[in-house]
Amino acid sequence: MKVTLTEPGIAGSYDVVEQRDDGTLVLRPETSDEVIGQFANRPLSEAELTESFDRLDGALEHEGR
């Protein structure tokens, strides 16, 4: 499952890797390779292109690049 956070400083797409007994979620930031893989080798609409740039920017930021 994926979630999107919009809070400044942590905004981006995350994979839910664990849901604990108390209901808290453990999240892993989406990687740039995952973003590229989802949007590569197919035509994109304007909205999808914008989304891909936003998600890639967030992933690269989390990776420190």
Sequence and secondary structure as in RCSB ss.txt:
>XXXX:A:sequence
MKVTLTEPGIAGSYDVVEQRDDGTLVLRPETSDEVIGQFANRPLSEAELTESFDRLDGALEHEGR
>XXXX:A:secstr
 EEEE STTT EEEEEEEE TTS EEEEE  HHHHHHHHTTS   HHHHHHHHHHHHHHHHHTT 
